[in-house]
Amino acid sequence: MRIRELREAAGFSQMDLARQMGVSGPSVIQWEKGRTLPTADKLPRLADLLGCSIDALYGRTGPPAAPTTSTQEGGHP
């Protein structure tokens, strides 16, 4: 997860973010180190505070590309 990078960009200290999230400071530290992850119910609030999408928390920038299929039968004209 990209919590540290996004937290710093948003101007929060670890303790500021912990207070806003209603968790302990060590919880935020553990999230940033990848030792634990925020629970699913906390992700929307975390994303809102950090000004990003939930996908962005995980480093995902968009949906995966859809597989392409040929619509032509029998090859190229």
Distance bins in CASP14 RR format, pairs under 12 A and 6 or more apart:
PFRMAT RR
TARGET T0000
AUTHOR 0000-0000-0000
RMODE 2
METHOD distances of the structure
MODEL  1
1 7 0 0 0 0 0 1 0 0 0 0 0
1 28 0 0 0 0 0 1 0 0 0 0 0
1 30 0 0 0 0 0 1 0 0 0 0 0
1 31 1 0 0 1 0 0 0 0 0 0 0
1 32 1 0 0 1 0 0 0 0 0 0 0
1 33 0 0 0 0 1 0 0 0 0 0 0
1 34 1 0 0 1 0 0 0 0 0 0 0
1 35 0 0 0 0 0 1 0 0 0 0 0
1 36 0 0 0 0 0 1 0 0 0 0 0
1 37 1 0 0 1 0 0 0 0 0 0 0
1 38 0 0 0 0 1 0 0 0 0 0 0
1 42 0 0 0 0 0 1 0 0 0 0 0
1 43 0 0 0 0 1 0 0 0 0 0 0
1 46 0 0 0 0 1 0 0 0 0 0 0
1 47 0 0 0 0 0 1 0 0 0 0 0
1 50 0 0 0 0 0 1 0 0 0 0 0
1 52 0 0 0 0 0 1 0 0 0 0 0
1 54 0 0 0 0 0 1 0 0 0 0 0
1 55 0 0 0 0 0 1 0 0 0 0 0
1 56 0 0 0 0 1 0 0 0 0 0 0
1 57 1 0 1 0 0 0 0 0 0 0 0
1 58 1 0 1 0 0 0 0 0 0 0 0
1 59 1 0 0 1 0 0 0 0 0 0 0
1 60 0 0 0 0 0 1 0 0 0 0 0
2 8 0 0 0 0 0 1 0 0 0 0 0
2 9 0 0 0 0 1 0 0 0 0 0 0
2 10 0 0 0 0 0 1 0 0 0 0 0
2 31 0 0 0 0 0 1 0 0 0 0 0
2 32 0 0 0 0 1 0 0 0 0 0 0
2 34 0 0 0 0 0 1 0 0 0 0 0
2 46 0 0 0 0 0 1 0 0 0 0 0
2 47 0 0 0 0 0 1 0 0 0 0 0
2 50 0 0 0 0 1 0 0 0 0 0 0
2 51 0 0 0 0 0 1 0 0 0 0 0
2 52 0 0 0 0 1 0 0 0 0 0 0
2 53 0 0 0 0 0 1 0 0 0 0 0
2 54 0 0 0 0 0 1 0 0 0 0 0
2 55 0 0 0 0 0 1 0 0 0 0 0
2 56 1 0 0 1 0 0 0 0 0 0 0
2 57 1 0 0 1 0 0 0 0 0 0 0
2 58 1 0 0 1 0 0 0 0 0 0 0
2 59 1 0 1 0 0 0 0 0 0 0 0
2 60 0 0 0 0 1 0 0 0 0 0 0
2 61 0 0 0 0 0 1 0 0 0 0 0
3 9 0 0 0 0 0 1 0 0 0 0 0
3 10 0 0 0 0 0 1 0 0 0 0 0
3 12 0 0 0 0 0 1 0 0 0 0 0
3 14 0 0 0 0 1 0 0 0 0 0 0
3 17 0 0 0 0 1 0 0 0 0 0 0
3 18 0 0 0 0 0 1 0 0 0 0 0
3 21 0 0 0 0 0 1 0 0 0 0 0
3 23 0 0 0 0 0 1 0 0 0 0 0
3 27 0 0 0 0 0 1 0 0 0 0 0
3 28 1 0 0 1 0 0 0 0 0 0 0
3 29 0 0 0 0 1 0 0 0 0 0 0
3 30 0 0 0 0 0 1 0 0 0 0 0
3 31 1 0 1 0 0 0 0 0 0 0 0
3 32 1 0 1 0 0 0 0 0 0 0 0
3 33 0 0 0 0 1 0 0 0 0 0 0
3 34 0 0 0 0 1 0 0 0 0 0 0
3 35 0 0 0 0 0 1 0 0 0 0 0
3 36 0 0 0 0 0 1 0 0 0 0 0
3 37 0 0 0 0 1 0 0 0 0 0 0
3 38 1 0 0 1 0 0 0 0 0 0 0
3 42 0 0 0 0 0 1 0 0 0 0 0
3 43 0 0 0 0 0 1 0 0 0 0 0
3 46 1 0 0 1 0 0 0 0 0 0 0
3 47 0 0 0 0 0 1 0 0 0 0 0
3 49 0 0 0 0 0 1 0 0 0 0 0
3 50 1 0 0 1 0 0 0 0 0 0 0
3 52 0 0 0 0 0 1 0 0 0 0 0
3 54 0 0 0 0 0 1 0 0 0 0 0
3 56 0 0 0 0 0 1 0 0 0 0 0
3 57 1 0 0 1 0 0 0 0 0 0 0
3 58 0 0 0 0 1 0 0 0 0 0 0
3 59 0 0 0 0 0 1 0 0 0 0 0
4 10 0 0 0 0 0 1 0 0 0 0 0
4 11 0 0 0 0 0 1 0 0 0 0 0
4 12 0 0 0 0 0 1 0 0 0 0 0
4 13 0 0 0 0 0 1 0 0 0 0 0
4 14 0 0 0 0 1 0 0 0 0 0 0
4 17 0 0 0 0 1 0 0 0 0 0 0
4 28 0 0 0 0 1 0 0 0 0 0 0
4 29 0 0 0 0 1 0 0 0 0 0 0
4 30 0 0 0 0 0 1 0 0 0 0 0
4 31 0 0 0 0 1 0 0 0 0 0 0
4 32 1 0 1 0 0 0 0 0 0 0 0
4 33 0 0 0 0 1 0 0 0 0 0 0
4 34 0 0 0 0 1 0 0 0 0 0 0
4 50 0 0 0 0 0 1 0 0 0 0 0
4 57 0 0 0 0 0 1 0 0 0 0 0
5 11 0 0 0 0 0 1 0 0 0 0 0
5 12 0 0 0 0 0 1 0 0 0 0 0
5 32 0 0 0 0 1 0 0 0 0 0 0
5 50 0 0 0 0 1 0 0 0 0 0 0
5 52 0 0 0 0 0 1 0 0 0 0 0
5 56 0 0 0 0 1 0 0 0 0 0 0
5 57 0 0 0 0 0 1 0 0 0 0 0
5 59 0 0 0 0 1 0 0 0 0 0 0
6 12 0 0 0 0 1 0 0 0 0 0 0
6 17 0 0 0 0 1 0 0 0 0 0 0
6 28 0 0 0 0 0 1 0 0 0 0 0
6 31 0 0 0 0 0 1 0 0 0 0 0
6 32 0 0 0 0 0 1 0 0 0 0 0
6 46 0 0 0 0 1 0 0 0 0 0 0
6 47 0 0 0 0 1 0 0 0 0 0 0
6 48 0 0 0 0 0 1 0 0 0 0 0
6 49 0 0 0 0 1 0 0 0 0 0 0
6 50 1 0 1 0 0 0 0 0 0 0 0
6 51 1 0 0 1 0 0 0 0 0 0 0
6 52 1 0 1 0 0 0 0 0 0 0 0
6 53 0 0 0 0 0 1 0 0 0 0 0
6 54 0 0 0 0 0 1 0 0 0 0 0
6 55 0 0 0 0 0 1 0 0 0 0 0
6 56 1 0 0 1 0 0 0 0 0 0 0
6 57 1 0 0 1 0 0 0 0 0 0 0
6 58 0 0 0 0 0 1 0 0 0 0 0
6 59 0 0 0 0 1 0 0 0 0 0 0
7 13 0 0 0 0 1 0 0 0 0 0 0
7 14 1 0 0 1 0 0 0 0 0 0 0
7 15 0 0 0 0 0 1 0 0 0 0 0
7 16 0 0 0 0 1 0 0 0 0 0 0
7 17 1 0 1 0 0 0 0 0 0 0 0
7 18 0 0 0 0 0 1 0 0 0 0 0
7 20 0 0 0 0 0 1 0 0 0 0 0
7 21 0 0 0 0 0 1 0 0 0 0 0
7 25 0 0 0 0 0 1 0 0 0 0 0
7 28 1 0 0 1 0 0 0 0 0 0 0
7 29 0 0 0 0 0 1 0 0 0 0 0
7 31 0 0 0 0 1 0 0 0 0 0 0
7 32 1 0 0 1 0 0 0 0 0 0 0
7 46 0 0 0 0 1 0 0 0 0 0 0
7 47 0 0 0 0 0 1 0 0 0 0 0
7 49 0 0 0 0 1 0 0 0 0 0 0
7 50 1 0 0 1 0 0 0 0 0 0 0
7 51 0 0 0 0 0 1 0 0 0 0 0
7 52 0 0 0 0 0 1 0 0 0 0 0
7 57 0 0 0 0 0 1 0 0 0 0 0
8 14 0 0 0 0 1 0 0 0 0 0 0
8 16 0 0 0 0 0 1 0 0 0 0 0
8 17 0 0 0 0 0 1 0 0 0 0 0
8 32 0 0 0 0 1 0 0 0 0 0 0
8 50 0 0 0 0 1 0 0 0 0 0 0
9 17 0 0 0 0 0 1 0 0 0 0 0
9 49 0 0 0 0 0 1 0 0 0 0 0
9 50 1 0 0 1 0 0 0 0 0 0 0
9 51 0 0 0 0 1 0 0 0 0 0 0
9 52 0 0 0 0 1 0 0 0 0 0 0
9 56 0 0 0 0 0 1 0 0 0 0 0
10 16 0 0 0 0 1 0 0 0 0 0 0
10 17 0 0 0 0 1 0 0 0 0 0 0
10 20 0 0 0 0 0 1 0 0 0 0 0
10 46 0 0 0 0 0 1 0 0 0 0 0
10 47 0 0 0 0 0 1 0 0 0 0 0
10 48 0 0 0 0 0 1 0 0 0 0 0
10 49 1 0 0 1 0 0 0 0 0 0 0
10 50 1 0 1 0 0 0 0 0 0 0 0
10 51 1 0 0 1 0 0 0 0 0 0 0
10 52 0 0 0 0 1 0 0 0 0 0 0
10 56 0 0 0 0 0 1 0 0 0 0 0
11 17 0 0 0 0 1 0 0 0 0 0 0
11 20 0 0 0 0 0 1 0 0 0 0 0
11 49 0 0 0 0 0 1 0 0 0 0 0
11 50 0 0 0 0 1 0 0 0 0 0 0
11 51 0 0 0 0 0 1 0 0 0 0 0
12 18 0 0 0 0 1 0 0 0 0 0 0
12 19 0 0 0 0 1 0 0 0 0 0 0
12 20 1 0 0 1 0 0 0 0 0 0 0
12 21 0 0 0 0 1 0 0 0 0 0 0
12 25 0 0 0 0 0 1 0 0 0 0 0
12 28 0 0 0 0 1 0 0 0 0 0 0
12 32 0 0 0 0 0 1 0 0 0 0 0
12 46 0 0 0 0 0 1 0 0 0 0 0
12 49 1 0 0 1 0 0 0 0 0 0 0
12 50 1 0 0 1 0 0 0 0 0 0 0
12 51 0 0 0 0 0 1 0 0 0 0 0
13 19 0 0 0 0 1 0 0 0 0 0 0
13 20 0 0 0 0 0 1 0 0 0 0 0
13 25 0 0 0 0 1 0 0 0 0 0 0
13 28 0 0 0 0 1 0 0 0 0 0 0
13 29 0 0 0 0 0 1 0 0 0 0 0
13 32 0 0 0 0 0 1 0 0 0 0 0
14 20 0 0 0 0 0 1 0 0 0 0 0
14 21 0 0 0 0 0 1 0 0 0 0 0
14 23 0 0 0 0 0 1 0 0 0 0 0
14 24 0 0 0 0 0 1 0 0 0 0 0
14 25 1 0 1 0 0 0 0 0 0 0 0
14 26 0 0 0 0 1 0 0 0 0 0 0
14 27 0 0 0 0 1 0 0 0 0 0 0
14 28 1 0 1 0 0 0 0 0 0 0 0
14 29 1 0 0 1 0 0 0 0 0 0 0
14 30 0 0 0 0 0 1 0 0 0 0 0
14 31 0 0 0 0 1 0 0 0 0 0 0
14 32 1 0 0 1 0 0 0 0 0 0 0
14 33 0 0 0 0 0 1 0 0 0 0 0
15 21 0 0 0 0 0 1 0 0 0 0 0
15 22 0 0 0 0 0 1 0 0 0 0 0
15 23 0 0 0 0 0 1 0 0 0 0 0
15 24 0 0 0 0 1 0 0 0 0 0 0
15 25 1 0 1 0 0 0 0 0 0 0 0
15 26 0 0 0 0 0 1 0 0 0 0 0
15 27 0 0 0 0 0 1 0 0 0 0 0
15 28 1 0 0 1 0 0 0 0 0 0 0
15 29 0 0 0 0 1 0 0 0 0 0 0
16 22 0 0 0 0 0 1 0 0 0 0 0
16 23 0 0 0 0 0 1 0 0 0 0 0
16 25 0 0 0 0 1 0 0 0 0 0 0
16 28 0 0 0 0 1 0 0 0 0 0 0
16 49 0 0 0 0 1 0 0 0 0 0 0
16 50 0 0 0 0 0 1 0 0 0 0 0
17 23 0 0 0 0 1 0 0 0 0 0 0
17 24 0 0 0 0 0 1 0 0 0 0 0
17 25 0 0 0 0 1 0 0 0 0 0 0
17 27 0 0 0 0 1 0 0 0 0 0 0
17 28 1 0 1 0 0 0 0 0 0 0 0
17 29 0 0 0 0 0 1 0 0 0 0 0
17 31 0 0 0 0 1 0 0 0 0 0 0
17 32 0 0 0 0 1 0 0 0 0 0 0
17 38 0 0 0 0 0 1 0 0 0 0 0
17 42 0 0 0 0 0 1 0 0 0 0 0
17 45 0 0 0 0 0 1 0 0 0 0 0
17 46 0 0 0 0 1 0 0 0 0 0 0
17 48 0 0 0 0 0 1 0 0 0 0 0
17 49 1 0 0 1 0 0 0 0 0 0 0
17 50 0 0 0 0 1 0 0 0 0 0 0
18 24 1 0 1 0 0 0 0 0 0 0 0
18 25 1 1 0 0 0 0 0 0 0 0 0
18 26 0 0 0 0 1 0 0 0 0 0 0
18 27 1 0 0 1 0 0 0 0 0 0 0
18 28 1 0 1 0 0 0 0 0 0 0 0
18 29 0 0 0 0 1 0 0 0 0 0 0
18 30 0 0 0 0 0 1 0 0 0 0 0
18 31 0 0 0 0 1 0 0 0 0 0 0
18 32 0 0 0 0 0 1 0 0 0 0 0
18 38 0 0 0 0 0 1 0 0 0 0 0
18 42 0 0 0 0 0 1 0 0 0 0 0
18 46 0 0 0 0 0 1 0 0 0 0 0
18 49 0 0 0 0 0 1 0 0 0 0 0
19 25 0 0 0 0 1 0 0 0 0 0 0
19 27 0 0 0 0 0 1 0 0 0 0 0
19 28 0 0 0 0 1 0 0 0 0 0 0
19 49 0 0 0 0 0 1 0 0 0 0 0
20 28 0 0 0 0 1 0 0 0 0 0 0
20 42 0 0 0 0 0 1 0 0 0 0 0
20 45 1 0 0 1 0 0 0 0 0 0 0
20 46 0 0 0 0 1 0 0 0 0 0 0
20 48 0 0 0 0 1 0 0 0 0 0 0
20 49 1 0 1 0 0 0 0 0 0 0 0
20 50 0 0 0 0 1 0 0 0 0 0 0
21 27 1 0 0 1 0 0 0 0 0 0 0
21 28 1 0 0 1 0 0 0 0 0 0 0
21 31 0 0 0 0 1 0 0 0 0 0 0
21 38 1 0 0 1 0 0 0 0 0 0 0
21 39 0 0 0 0 0 1 0 0 0 0 0
21 41 0 0 0 0 0 1 0 0 0 0 0
21 42 1 0 0 1 0 0 0 0 0 0 0
21 43 0 0 0 0 0 1 0 0 0 0 0
21 44 0 0 0 0 0 1 0 0 0 0 0
21 45 1 0 0 1 0 0 0 0 0 0 0
21 46 1 0 0 1 0 0 0 0 0 0 0
21 47 0 0 0 0 0 1 0 0 0 0 0
21 48 0 0 0 0 0 1 0 0 0 0 0
21 49 1 0 0 1 0 0 0 0 0 0 0
21 50 0 0 0 0 0 1 0 0 0 0 0
22 28 0 0 0 0 1 0 0 0 0 0 0
22 38 0 0 0 0 0 1 0 0 0 0 0
22 39 0 0 0 0 0 1 0 0 0 0 0
22 41 0 0 0 0 0 1 0 0 0 0 0
22 42 0 0 0 0 1 0 0 0 0 0 0
22 45 0 0 0 0 1 0 0 0 0 0 0
22 46 0 0 0 0 0 1 0 0 0 0 0
22 49 0 0 0 0 0 1 0 0 0 0 0
23 29 0 0 0 0 0 1 0 0 0 0 0
23 30 0 0 0 0 1 0 0 0 0 0 0
23 31 0 0 0 0 1 0 0 0 0 0 0
23 36 0 0 0 0 0 1 0 0 0 0 0
23 38 0 0 0 0 1 0 0 0 0 0 0
23 39 0 0 0 0 1 0 0 0 0 0 0
23 41 0 0 0 0 0 1 0 0 0 0 0
23 42 1 0 0 1 0 0 0 0 0 0 0
23 45 0 0 0 0 0 1 0 0 0 0 0
23 46 0 0 0 0 1 0 0 0 0 0 0
23 49 0 0 0 0 0 1 0 0 0 0 0
24 30 0 0 0 0 1 0 0 0 0 0 0
24 31 0 0 0 0 0 1 0 0 0 0 0
24 36 0 0 0 0 0 1 0 0 0 0 0
25 31 0 0 0 0 1 0 0 0 0 0 0
25 32 0 0 0 0 0 1 0 0 0 0 0
26 32 0 0 0 0 0 1 0 0 0 0 0
26 33 0 0 0 0 0 1 0 0 0 0 0
26 35 0 0 0 0 0 1 0 0 0 0 0
26 36 0 0 0 0 1 0 0 0 0 0 0
27 33 0 0 0 0 0 1 0 0 0 0 0
27 34 0 0 0 0 0 1 0 0 0 0 0
27 35 0 0 0 0 0 1 0 0 0 0 0
27 36 1 0 0 1 0 0 0 0 0 0 0
27 37 0 0 0 0 0 1 0 0 0 0 0
27 38 0 0 0 0 1 0 0 0 0 0 0
27 39 0 0 0 0 0 1 0 0 0 0 0
27 42 0 0 0 0 1 0 0 0 0 0 0
27 46 0 0 0 0 0 1 0 0 0 0 0
28 34 0 0 0 0 0 1 0 0 0 0 0
28 35 0 0 0 0 0 1 0 0 0 0 0
28 36 0 0 0 0 0 1 0 0 0 0 0
28 37 0 0 0 0 0 1 0 0 0 0 0
28 38 0 0 0 0 1 0 0 0 0 0 0
28 42 0 0 0 0 0 1 0 0 0 0 0
28 46 0 0 0 0 1 0 0 0 0 0 0
28 49 0 0 0 0 0 1 0 0 0 0 0
28 50 0 0 0 0 0 1 0 0 0 0 0
29 35 0 0 0 0 1 0 0 0 0 0 0
29 36 0 0 0 0 1 0 0 0 0 0 0
30 36 1 0 1 0 0 0 0 0 0 0 0
30 37 0 0 0 0 1 0 0 0 0 0 0
30 38 0 0 0 0 1 0 0 0 0 0 0
31 37 1 0 0 1 0 0 0 0 0 0 0
31 38 1 0 1 0 0 0 0 0 0 0 0
31 39 0 0 0 0 0 1 0 0 0 0 0
31 42 0 0 0 0 1 0 0 0 0 0 0
31 43 0 0 0 0 0 1 0 0 0 0 0
31 46 0 0 0 0 1 0 0 0 0 0 0
31 50 0 0 0 0 0 1 0 0 0 0 0
31 57 0 0 0 0 1 0 0 0 0 0 0
32 38 0 0 0 0 0 1 0 0 0 0 0
32 46 0 0 0 0 0 1 0 0 0 0 0
32 50 0 0 0 0 0 1 0 0 0 0 0
32 57 0 0 0 0 0 1 0 0 0 0 0
34 57 0 0 0 0 0 1 0 0 0 0 0
34 58 0 0 0 0 0 1 0 0 0 0 0
36 42 0 0 0 0 0 1 0 0 0 0 0
37 43 0 0 0 0 1 0 0 0 0 0 0
37 46 0 0 0 0 0 1 0 0 0 0 0
37 54 0 0 0 0 0 1 0 0 0 0 0
37 57 0 0 0 0 1 0 0 0 0 0 0
37 58 0 0 0 0 1 0 0 0 0 0 0
38 44 0 0 0 0 0 1 0 0 0 0 0
38 45 0 0 0 0 1 0 0 0 0 0 0
38 46 1 0 1 0 0 0 0 0 0 0 0
38 47 0 0 0 0 1 0 0 0 0 0 0
38 49 0 0 0 0 0 1 0 0 0 0 0
38 50 0 0 0 0 0 1 0 0 0 0 0
38 54 0 0 0 0 0 1 0 0 0 0 0
38 57 0 0 0 0 1 0 0 0 0 0 0
38 58 0 0 0 0 0 1 0 0 0 0 0
39 45 0 0 0 0 0 1 0 0 0 0 0
39 46 0 0 0 0 1 0 0 0 0 0 0
40 46 0 0 0 0 0 1 0 0 0 0 0
40 47 0 0 0 0 0 1 0 0 0 0 0
40 54 0 0 0 0 1 0 0 0 0 0 0
40 57 0 0 0 0 0 1 0 0 0 0 0
41 54 0 0 0 0 0 1 0 0 0 0 0
42 48 0 0 0 0 0 1 0 0 0 0 0
42 49 0 0 0 0 0 1 0 0 0 0 0
42 50 0 0 0 0 0 1 0 0 0 0 0
42 54 0 0 0 0 0 1 0 0 0 0 0
42 57 0 0 0 0 0 1 0 0 0 0 0
43 49 0 0 0 0 0 1 0 0 0 0 0
43 50 0 0 0 0 0 1 0 0 0 0 0
43 52 0 0 0 0 0 1 0 0 0 0 0
43 53 0 0 0 0 1 0 0 0 0 0 0
43 54 1 0 1 0 0 0 0 0 0 0 0
43 55 0 0 0 0 0 1 0 0 0 0 0
43 56 0 0 0 0 0 1 0 0 0 0 0
43 57 1 0 0 1 0 0 0 0 0 0 0
43 58 0 0 0 0 1 0 0 0 0 0 0
44 50 0 0 0 0 0 1 0 0 0 0 0
44 51 0 0 0 0 0 1 0 0 0 0 0
44 52 0 0 0 0 0 1 0 0 0 0 0
44 53 0 0 0 0 1 0 0 0 0 0 0
44 54 1 0 0 1 0 0 0 0 0 0 0
44 57 0 0 0 0 0 1 0 0 0 0 0
45 51 0 0 0 0 0 1 0 0 0 0 0
45 54 0 0 0 0 0 1 0 0 0 0 0
45 57 0 0 0 0 0 1 0 0 0 0 0
46 52 0 0 0 0 1 0 0 0 0 0 0
46 53 0 0 0 0 0 1 0 0 0 0 0
46 54 0 0 0 0 1 0 0 0 0 0 0
46 56 0 0 0 0 0 1 0 0 0 0 0
46 57 1 0 0 1 0 0 0 0 0 0 0
46 58 0 0 0 0 0 1 0 0 0 0 0
47 53 1 0 1 0 0 0 0 0 0 0 0
47 54 1 0 1 0 0 0 0 0 0 0 0
47 55 0 0 0 0 1 0 0 0 0 0 0
47 56 1 0 0 1 0 0 0 0 0 0 0
47 57 1 0 1 0 0 0 0 0 0 0 0
47 58 0 0 0 0 0 1 0 0 0 0 0
47 59 0 0 0 0 0 1 0 0 0 0 0
47 60 0 0 0 0 0 1 0 0 0 0 0
48 54 0 0 0 0 1 0 0 0 0 0 0
48 56 0 0 0 0 0 1 0 0 0 0 0
48 57 0 0 0 0 0 1 0 0 0 0 0
49 57 0 0 0 0 0 1 0 0 0 0 0
50 56 0 0 0 0 1 0 0 0 0 0 0
50 57 1 0 0 1 0 0 0 0 0 0 0
51 57 0 0 0 0 0 1 0 0 0 0 0
52 58 0 0 0 0 0 1 0 0 0 0 0
52 59 0 0 0 0 1 0 0 0 0 0 0
52 60 0 0 0 0 0 1 0 0 0 0 0
52 61 0 0 0 0 0 1 0 0 0 0 0
53 59 0 0 0 0 1 0 0 0 0 0 0
53 60 0 0 0 0 1 0 0 0 0 0 0
53 61 0 0 0 0 1 0 0 0 0 0 0
53 62 0 0 0 0 1 0 0 0 0 0 0
53 63 0 0 0 0 0 1 0 0 0 0 0
54 60 0 0 0 0 1 0 0 0 0 0 0
54 62 0 0 0 0 0 1 0 0 0 0 0
55 61 1 0 0 1 0 0 0 0 0 0 0
55 62 1 0 0 1 0 0 0 0 0 0 0
55 63 0 0 0 0 1 0 0 0 0 0 0
55 64 0 0 0 0 0 1 0 0 0 0 0
56 62 0 0 0 0 1 0 0 0 0 0 0
70 76 0 0 0 0 1 0 0 0 0 0 0
END
